Amino acid sequence: MEFGLEPSRDLGLQHALRNGIALLDGRKPGQDRTRVLGGLLEIVSDADRGSSALQERSLTFALNERSAFERYSLFVRYLSNSVADLPGRLAEARNVLQRIGQDEAVTEIEISSVEDLLSRLLAALERDRNLAPLATVRDVHFN
């Protein structure tokens, strides 16, 4: 999944999170289970890799894996003030999503922890979008 917009304006990212939360909550997501789980796992795994590389101070990795740093910065930007031990929560979420994808047993506590992390991110994105000023007529270019 490539997200090229400002995160709060990226409806694809928000739909991926919303469908993932529905899947974790036991509701039927808007897309098939494998696709939803794959998208969530990609988002969380990239963020976890970015976190690990940052902790190791690997600048070469930063140059080669830009998307991992972008995904990690997404979580940091929106959740660093409200989630304790963000790198640990990302690693835990990646692990839980991988186990769900392999049909391994996971506890309700693990699922609710991942659901909480994703719900907080989605709420922060929606709040940011709702508080952003609308474009004025002067900002719109008609060609």
C-alpha positions in Angstrom: 0.0 0.0 0.0 1.4 3.3 -1.0 0.0 6.4 0.7 1.0 9.6 -1.1 -1.3 12.1 0.5 -1.2 14.0 3.8 -2.1 11.1 6.2 -5.2 12.9 7.6 -6.5 13.3 4.0 -5.7 9.8 2.9 -9.0 8.0 2.8 -7.4 4.8 1.7 -5.3 4.7 4.8 -8.4 5.4 6.9 -10.4 2.7 5.2 -7.6 0.2 5.7 -7.5 1.0 9.4 -11.3 1.0 9.7 -11.5 -2.4 8.0 -8.7 -3.8 10.1 -10.4 -2.6 13.3 -13.7 -4.3 12.1 -11.8 -7.5 11.4 -10.1 -7.5 14.9 -13.5 -6.7 16.5 -15.0 -9.8 14.9 -17.1 -7.8 12.4 -17.0 -8.4 8.7 -14.7 -5.9 7.0 -15.6 -4.3 3.7 -13.0 -6.4 1.9 -11.8 -10.0 2.2 -10.0 -11.0 5.4 -6.6 -11.8 3.7 -6.4 -8.5 2.0 -7.4 -6.5 5.1 -4.9 -8.4 7.2 -2.2 -8.0 4.6 -2.6 -4.3 4.4 -2.6 -3.9 8.2 0.4 -6.1 8.5 2.3 -4.0 5.9 1.5 -0.7 7.7 2.5 -2.0 11.1 5.5 -4.0 9.9 6.9 -1.0 8.0 6.4 1.2 11.1 8.1 -1.4 13.3 11.1 -1.7 10.9 11.4 2.1 10.9 11.4 2.1 14.7 14.0 -0.6 14.9 16.3 1.2 12.5 15.9 4.4 14.3 16.8 2.8 17.6 19.9 1.3 15.9 20.7 4.7 14.4 20.9 3.0 10.9 21.1 5.9 8.5 21.8 3.6 5.5 18.5 1.8 6.3 16.8 5.2 6.3 17.9 5.9 2.8 17.0 2.5 1.5 13.7 2.0 3.3 12.0 5.4 3.2 8.5 3.9 3.5 9.4 2.3 6.8 10.4 5.6 8.2 7.4 7.4 6.8 5.1 4.8 8.4 6.9 5.0 11.7 6.7 8.8 11.6 3.0 8.5 11.0 2.6 6.7 14.3 5.0 9.0 16.1 3.2 12.1 14.8 -0.2 11.0 15.9 0.4 8.8 18.9 3.6 9.7 20.6 1.8 11.7 23.3 -0.9 9.2 24.0 0.8 5.8 23.7 3.5 4.7 26.1 6.3 2.6 24.6 5.2 3.1 21.0 8.1 0.9 19.5 7.1 -1.9 21.8 3.4 -1.6 20.9 4.3 -1.7 17.2 6.4 -4.8 17.6 3.6 -6.4 19.6 1.0 -5.4 17.0 3.1 -6.9 14.2 3.5 -10.1 16.1 -0.2 -10.4 16.8 -1.2 -9.7 13.2 1.3 -12.2 11.9 -0.1 -14.8 14.2 -3.7 -14.0 13.2 -2.7 -14.3 9.6 -1.2 -17.8 10.3 -4.4 -18.8 12.1 -2.5 -19.2 15.4 -4.2 -18.6 18.8 -4.1 -15.1 20.1 -5.7 -13.8 23.3 -8.4 -11.3 23.5 -6.1 -9.0 25.4 -3.6 -9.1 22.6 -6.3 -8.4 20.0 -7.7 -5.5 22.0 -4.2 -4.0 22.4 -3.8 -4.0 18.6 -7.3 -2.7 18.1 -6.7 0.1 20.6 -3.5 1.2 18.8 -5.2 1.2 15.4 -8.3 3.0 16.8 -6.2 5.7 18.4 -4.4 6.3 15.1 -7.7 6.4 13.2 -9.2 8.8 15.7 -6.2 11.1 15.5 -6.3 11.1 11.7 -10.0 11.9 11.7 -9.5 14.6 14.3 -6.7 16.2 12.3 -8.7 16.1 9.1 -11.7 17.6 10.8 -9.7 20.4 12.3 -7.8 21.3 9.1 -9.0 24.5 7.4 -10.9 24.1 4.2 -9.4 25.3 0.9 -10.5 28.8 -0.1 -11.5 29.8 -3.6 -8.1 31.4 -3.9 -6.4 28.1 -3.2 -8.2 26.3 -6.0 -6.6 26.5 -9.4 -8.9 26.0 -12.4 -7.0 25.0 -15.5 
